[in-house]
Every structure is written in structure tokens, then in C-alpha cells.
Amino acid sequence: MIALISPAYAEGGAPADAGIFNLVLLAGFVVIFYFLMWRPQAKRAKEHKNLIAALEKGTEVVTGGGVLGKVTKVDDAYVALEVSEGVEMKFQKSSVAAVLPKGTLKSI
């Protein structure tokens, strides 16, 4: 029975076009990474930078920690928020998460 089966020997090597396939696959991953992760994050960072630059006295904001307040003073790196009548707190500008519509804070 073994005489009927011919022995199998190894061929020369890997095909020559495997290198170009790997490069195309790598380029595909880079494109996917750019459109799904890098670009949206850069867009969010740009929007947050514009939000911080537009802060002025009287703007109603919410911080990243959930503190609501009205802007009373704006410095280069800090912003003072009136969180209650007569109570001011100082925050870094980067901690401001969102601007609220006018009239949201009625008690201040």
C-alpha cells in the first residue's frame, strides 16, 4: 500500500507577492485607524478649544465634575464660577465640559 503513495517534498519557498500584500494590509489598518479614532478625537478637541476660548462673564456652564455655575471672572488658565448666591469657586478652564443655554440656572 505504501508503494502506491508517492512521497511529498517541500517546494522552493514563500511566494514573492506576500510582501506587497502585507504592505496593503498595513496601509488599510492605518486608514481605518485614522477615520475611526484619530479624526473624531481631533474634532472633539478642536470643539472644546473653541468652547474654552468663547467663555465670558455671564455664561452658564457645567464642569467635568458636574458642577453648574455662572462665569464671573475669566483668567488665562482659570475661570471663577458662581455656583450659589455669594459662593464662587475657581476652576481650570479645561475642566469646563459644556455651555448651558441662557436661563438654565434661575436661582443664581
ABEGO torsion letter per residue (X at the ends): XAAABBBBBBBABBBAAAAAAAAAAAAAAAAAAAAAAAAAAAAAAAAAAAAAAABBBGBBBBBAAGBBBBBABBBAABBBBBABBGBBBBBBAAABABBBBBGABAAX
